[in-house]
Amino acid sequence: MVLETKRLILREMAFYDVDDLFEVLSDPEAMQFYPQPFDRQMTQTWIERNVQRYTQHGFGLWALILKQTGKLIGDCGLIMQEVDGVDEIEIGYHIRCDLWGKGLATEAAQACRDYGFSQLGFDKLISLINPANIASRRVAEKNGMTLIKEIEWRDKPTCVYAIERSDSTA
Ligand SMILES: CC(C)(COP(=O)(O)OP(=O)(O)OC[C@H]1O[C@@H](n2cnc3c(N)ncnc32)[C@H](O)[C@@H]1OP(=O)(O)O)[C@@H](O)C(=O)NCCC(=O)NCCS
């Protein structure tokens, strides 16, 4: 286990998570801002990349386990992204669509923010979000972030939200 919140456990994802994660990432509505919903192979690759990130960086997207059921209901975590030639640390999140609107992404994102600042010592955290992804923008705001710029990122218009470490977030 990496982190615990009131309703969630964040732990490293593993290959046996593929079915539960596929349920989250294959949903067309959830993946409307991605080139396409994930198939099983893409979900497996997603897990592989995060397992590599744990080894390489000591962090990545973690599996979100709903304590009430013990089931994987999404992912959330920290990933390194190059933005305008600079390595930044992004907080990312995906929640199973039947559980949207209950504050779960915000709860997970806030825990990752606090961990990034206080345990990993980052000075700044960002979220990269499609301008039309209102729910994700709202999560970034509730995570204390502000919109700092809009850029073309990987050939797509992208809002860059950011928060810098302060005494209250460290
Ligand atoms: C973005 C996502 C993770 C949010 O998860 P969640 O658990 O529902 O988020 P929360 O409940 O913590 O907060 C969502 C907020 O967005 C708001 N919201 C959702 N849809 C909205 C809409 N269409 N218009 C306005 N506000 C909206 C909710 O009301 C809530 O804000 P509030 O607490 O002020 O009422 C979820 O929608 C998701 O998995 N989407 C697909 C994957 C994705 O886009 N990930 C982000 C990539 S950058």
The ligand as a MOL file (V3000), in Angstrom:
LIG
                    3D

  0  0  0     0  0            999 V3000
M  V30 BEGIN CTAB
M  V30 COUNTS 48 50 0 0 0
M  V30 BEGIN ATOM
M  V30 1 C -12.5130 13.2780 -14.1660 0
M  V30 2 C -12.9470 12.1770 -13.1940 0
M  V30 3 C -11.7240 11.4180 -12.7110 0
M  V30 4 C -13.6720 12.8060 -12.0070 0
M  V30 5 O -13.9620 11.7880 -11.0680 0
M  V30 6 P -15.0480 12.0110 -9.8850 0
M  V30 7 O -14.7620 11.0020 -8.8220 0
M  V30 8 O -16.4080 12.0350 -10.4590 0
M  V30 9 O -14.6470 13.4850 -9.3920 0
M  V30 10 P -15.2010 14.2740 -8.1140 0
M  V30 11 O -16.5120 13.6850 -7.6950 0
M  V30 12 O -14.1010 14.3200 -7.1160 0
M  V30 13 O -15.3860 15.7390 -8.6940 0
M  V30 14 C -16.0040 15.9610 -9.9510 0
M  V30 15 C -16.4450 17.4030 -10.0040 0
M  V30 16 O -16.7750 17.7420 -11.3640 0
M  V30 17 C -18.0990 18.2150 -11.4160 0
M  V30 18 N -18.6210 17.8830 -12.7370 0
M  V30 19 C -18.6800 16.6660 -13.3070 0
M  V30 20 N -19.1930 16.7710 -14.5450 0
M  V30 21 C -19.4710 18.0840 -14.7520 0
M  V30 22 C -20.0050 18.8280 -15.8160 0
M  V30 23 N -20.3550 18.2280 -16.9640 0
M  V30 24 N -20.1590 20.1660 -15.6690 0
M  V30 25 C -19.7740 20.7800 -14.5210 0
M  V30 26 N -19.2280 20.1200 -13.4600 0
M  V30 27 C -19.0960 18.7970 -13.5860 0
M  V30 28 C -18.7950 17.5360 -10.2740 0
M  V30 29 O -19.9940 18.2190 -9.9250 0
M  V30 30 C -17.7120 17.6690 -9.2000 0
M  V30 31 O -17.5900 18.9830 -8.7100 0
M  V30 32 P -18.2850 19.4840 -7.3260 0
M  V30 33 O -17.7440 18.6110 -6.2300 0
M  V30 34 O -17.8860 20.8920 -7.2090 0
M  V30 35 O -19.7710 19.2970 -7.5030 0
M  V30 36 C -13.9250 11.1760 -13.8710 0
M  V30 37 O -14.9570 11.9020 -14.4740 0
M  V30 38 C -13.2360 10.3200 -14.9150 0
M  V30 39 O -12.6990 9.2700 -14.6100 0
M  V30 40 N -13.2730 10.7660 -16.1710 0
M  V30 41 C -12.6610 10.0250 -17.2520 0
M  V30 42 C -11.1450 10.0130 -17.1870 0
M  V30 43 C -10.5590 11.4020 -17.2550 0
M  V30 44 O -11.0360 12.2470 -18.0010 0
M  V30 45 N -9.5200 11.6030 -16.4540 0
M  V30 46 C -8.8140 12.8630 -16.4100 0
M  V30 47 C -7.8650 12.9650 -17.5420 0
M  V30 48 S -7.0740 14.5650 -17.5130 0
M  V30 END ATOM
M  V30 BEGIN BOND
M  V30 1 1 1 2
M  V30 2 1 2 3
M  V30 3 1 2 4
M  V30 4 1 2 36
M  V30 5 1 4 5
M  V30 6 1 5 6
M  V30 7 2 6 7
M  V30 8 1 6 8
M  V30 9 1 6 9
M  V30 10 1 9 10
M  V30 11 2 10 11
M  V30 12 1 10 12
M  V30 13 1 10 13
M  V30 14 1 13 14
M  V30 15 1 14 15
M  V30 16 1 15 16
M  V30 17 1 15 30
M  V30 18 1 16 17
M  V30 19 1 17 18
M  V30 20 1 17 28
M  V30 21 1 18 19
M  V30 22 1 18 27
M  V30 23 2 19 20
M  V30 24 1 20 21
M  V30 25 1 21 22
M  V30 26 2 21 27
M  V30 27 1 22 23
M  V30 28 2 22 24
M  V30 29 1 24 25
M  V30 30 2 25 26
M  V30 31 1 26 27
M  V30 32 1 28 29
M  V30 33 1 28 30
M  V30 34 1 30 31
M  V30 35 1 31 32
M  V30 36 2 32 33
M  V30 37 1 32 34
M  V30 38 1 32 35
M  V30 39 1 36 37
M  V30 40 1 36 38
M  V30 41 2 38 39
M  V30 42 1 38 40
M  V30 43 1 40 41
M  V30 44 1 41 42
M  V30 45 1 42 43
M  V30 46 2 43 44
M  V30 47 1 43 45
M  V30 48 1 45 46
M  V30 49 1 46 47
M  V30 50 1 47 48
M  V30 END BOND
M  V30 END CTAB
M  END
